Structure formats: structure tokens, C-alpha cells
Amino acid sequence: MRKQTFNAWLCASFIALSACSVVDSGALNQEAAQEYRATVAQAHKQGALDNTSATSQRIQQVFRRMVPHAQAANKTGQAFNWELAVIRSDELNAWAMPGGKMAVYTGIVEKLKLSDDEIAAIVGHEMTHALLEHSKKEANRSVGLGILTQLGGNALAAYTGVNPELVGLGVNLASDLGVQKPFSRSAEREADVGGLKLMAQAGYNPQAAVTVWQKMNAMENNNTVLNKIASTHPTNNARIKLIQDELPKVMPLYQQAVGRK
């Protein structure tokens, strides 16, 4: 009976928290815009903001061509003011903030020798993160997990008689590996799939998304058992397989876009 009561309480707590949306989209977008301005200003101050190089011009051209399709795909209820900064850095990186604030580092283009189609795969991926509000979902989930970890750890300790600190450690580990990591990997998979659609609609060949990750494999092979379990991102090989499976769905969009041109 005691076990049933604990299980019922824990389930009710999960249901109550999952029904709450703690973070507001509009407020999050505004906060992200302010943070983005500060980040871009800092990059400019350090001489890292790239507005003139051939790499920057290529990235911006791809971005501008994709924005109308990202606008059409926006189902968030919030208008996005899409912006992209090109940052001069050797880092293989790109990111998107809520509300369509983005950055691409020159290193990912120059070190991997990306074509325009491959740049579109990177840009489309990051656009999809913003469009699906992954940051908002992660923020809400993190708030909920923090509350449940505290409540659940105390309740489990009371029920089992085990040291609360050890229980808390176990709950934190379980929530990290069992909830947060898979959620992040799921978000990455969604961004890969959504990015394929956006680049295809803009007339960029989705097959190039495969070669992006093949190039990443040659540069940074992450296809290990540990990465499969603990990483917030899918392995490169898993991404290649996912993209290859999705290609039959998006190639007609690409062919239609190319035909219109």
C-alpha cells in the first residue's frame, strides 16, 4: 500500500509538471535577442565578426535564400526576425537562439570545405532548432526536472530509508541519462529532418547533408559506445543513416524547387 501511494504521488507530480509551460515564448525570444546583440557586439569588439570575407558572403547568401521557407514553416505563434552572424573562428560550430538569432563559425565551412548545399544543411538544421522551440522545451523540462529531482529524492529517501544525498545523486544520474540526454538527441534528430526539408524547398540538394557528416567523421569521429549512451548529440553515423532514410521524402521537394527555377 505504501509503495502504491508513493508511485501514485510520483506519477501525479510528473503529470502536473508536464502540463505546465513555465517559459513564455515571447519573453524567451526577447531575452535571446538581447543576449544575441551582446554576443555579436563582443565578437565585433574582438575583431571576430566577419562581414566581408568570401566565406561570410557565401553563408549569408545561403541564409537569405532559406529565410522565406523558414518564415513559412514558423508555427510558434511568434514572428521571428531572422538574423545570422558569421564569426571568424576555427571552431566547427553553428548555433541558433530562440526567435531566429543564429551564428555560423567560419571554421566549419573552411575546415570541412563545405559547398553551398552543405552550408544549407547546417543553416537548415539550426533554423529548425529555433522553429521547433527546442530551447524553450529544454528550459521547461529542466525546470520540471529540478523540482522533481528535489521532491522525488526526498520522497524516495523517506520511503527507502536510504541516505538522501545518495538518493539525490541517483535521481540526478537517472534523469540525466534517462531523460535529458535522450531529449537532446531527439531534438538533434528533429533538427536534422527539418533542416532537410528547408534546404530542399530552397533548392539546395538534401543529399549534401550526408556528405557534411561524412566530412565530420573524417575530422572528428564520434562513433563510440560511450557517445551513444552519454552524448547529447547522435553519433555521426546515426545521423547519416537518419538522413539517408529521409531523403526519399525530401528529394521531390528539391526537384520541384529546381524545376521552378
N, C-alpha and C positions, 0 to 999 in steps of 0.2 A: 504493500500500500504506500509505504514511504517512497519507494522508487517510482511508483506511478505518479505520485504527487510532484516529485522533482522533475520528472520528464514532462509532465503537463505544464509546469511553470516555465521550463526552458523553452518548450515549443511556443507557448503564448508570448514569451519575450521576443523570440525570433519573428513571429508574425507581426507583433505590434511595431517592432523597429523597422521591418521590411516595408511596412505600409507608409512609413514616414519619409518625406523628402526634405532633408534638413537644409540642403544647399539650394538657393534660388538661382535659376539660370541667368536672369538679368543681372543680378548682383555679382555673380561669379564672372560674367563676361566683362563687366565694368572693372572689376578688380584686376582681371587678367590684362585688360587694355592698359591700365596704369603700370602694371608690372612690365609689360612689353615695352612701353615707352622708356621706362628706366633702363631696361636691358639694352635697347637699341642705342640710347644715349651713352651708356657706358662703353658699348662697342665702338661708337663713333669717337669717343674721348680717347680710347686706346688705339685708334687708327685701324680697327679691325672691321669696320663697316665697309663693305665692298659695293660700290655703286657703279663702277666704271669698267671692271675687267671683262674680258670676253666670256669668262665663266659666269659672272654675275648676269650679264646680258642674256645669256642662254637660259639660265634658271628663271629669270623674270619673264622672259618670253613664253616659256612653258607654263608658268604660273598664270599669266594673264589669259592665256588660251583656255585654261581649265576653270577659271573662276566662274564663268556663266553657268557651267554644268554643276559646279558646287552650289551656286546660288539656287538653282532649280531643285537640287536634292535636299535643301535645308528644310527639315520638318520639325525644327526645335521650337518654333513659335517666336524666335528672336531673330531680328535682322542682323546679319554678320557684315562687318566692314572688313573685308579680307585684306590683309597686308602680309608681305613677305620681305624679310630682311636677309640679305646674303652676308654671312660673316666669314671673314678671311681667317681660316684655321685649318690645320692639318687633321683635325678630328673628323672621323667618319660619323657624322651626326646630322640630324634634322629633327625638328620638333614643331608641335602646334599647341598653342594655348587655347582656352575656351574663347569662342567668338570669332575664330578665324585669324588669329595672330600667329604667324609662322616664321621659321628661320631655317635656312639650309646652309650648311658649312661647306666652304669650297673644297675641303679635303675629300668629302665623299664623292664629289664629281671628278676631281682631278686625279686622286689616287686610284680610283676604280675605272677611270677613263670612260665615264658614262656617256652614252648617246642621249639625244633629246628624248627618245622614247623611254630610256631608262630613268632619266631625270623625272619624267612624268609619273613613273611608278612610285618614286619617292614622294613627290608632291601629292599625288592622289592618296597615298597611304596616310600622310599627315592630315590632309583635308578631312579624311573620313573620321579620324580621331575626334576632330572638332565637331563634325556634323552629328556624330553619334553621342556626343557629350560624355566621352569616356572619363574626362577629368571630374565632371560632376558626379557621375556614378561611383567613381573611386572615392571621392570625398564623402559622399553619403555612406558608402559601405564602411569606410574607415571610422567614421563617427559611430556607426552602429556596432562595429566590431569592438571598438574601445569600450563602449558601455557594456556589451555582453561579456567581454573578457573580464571586466571588473565584477559584474554581478554573478556571472557563471562560475568564476573562480571561487568566490566567497561561498556560493551555494554548494558547489561540489565539495569544497573543503569541509563544510558543515555536515554534509551528507556522509562523506567517507571517513572523516577524522584525520585526513592527511594534512601535512603542513601546508598552509595556504600559499606560501611562497613557491613551493614545488608545484602545486596545482596551477598557480598562475603561469608559471613557466611552461607547463604542459599545454595549457589552453592557448597561450600565445603561439607556441610552436604549431599546434594543430590548426589554428586559424590562419597562420601564415602559409603553411604548405597546403592546407586543405581548402582554403577559400581565396585568400588574396592572390596567391601566385597563379592558380588556375584562372581567376577572373582576369588578371593582367594578360595571360596568354590568350584567353578568349578575345579580349579587346584587340590584341595584335592580329589575330586571325580575321576578325571583323574588318579591321582597317585594311588588311591585305586584299580581302574580297571587294570591299567598297572602292578601294583605290583602282582596282582593275576596271570597274565599271566607269568610273570618272575618266580615266585616261582613254578608254575605248571611245566614249562619247565625244571626247575632244579630238579624236583622230590620231591617237598615239597607239602603237601596236602593243597590246597587252602581253604578248609573248616576251617582250623586253623585261617584264617583271621577273621572269625565270632567270635571265642572264644576270640581273642585279645580284640575286642571291648566290648564283654560281661564282660571281666575282667576289662576293663577300666570303664565300667558303675558301677561296684561294688566299684571301687576305687574313681572315680570322675564322678558322674552322671551330665551330662551337657544338659539333655533333657528338657530345659525350653523354653518358648516362646521368652524370651529375646535373648537367644543364637541363636534361629532360625533366628532372624532378624539381630542381630548386630555382631555375631561372624564371624571371618574369616574362621572358620572350620565348617563342617557339625556337627550336633549332633551325638552322638554315635549311637542312634537308626536309624538315617537316613543312616549311614554308614553300619550298619548291614543289613538293607533292600537292599541297593545297592549291597553289596557283595553277598547276597543270590540270588538276581536276576541274577548276573553274573556267578554264579557257574556252571550252565549247559553248559556254553560256554568254561570254562577252565578245567573242570574235565577231558574231553577227553585228553587234553594235559598232565595232571598229570598221567593219566593211561598209556598213551603212554610212558612217561618218565620212569615210574616204570617198565613197560614191557621191555624196553631196558636194564634196569639194571638186 
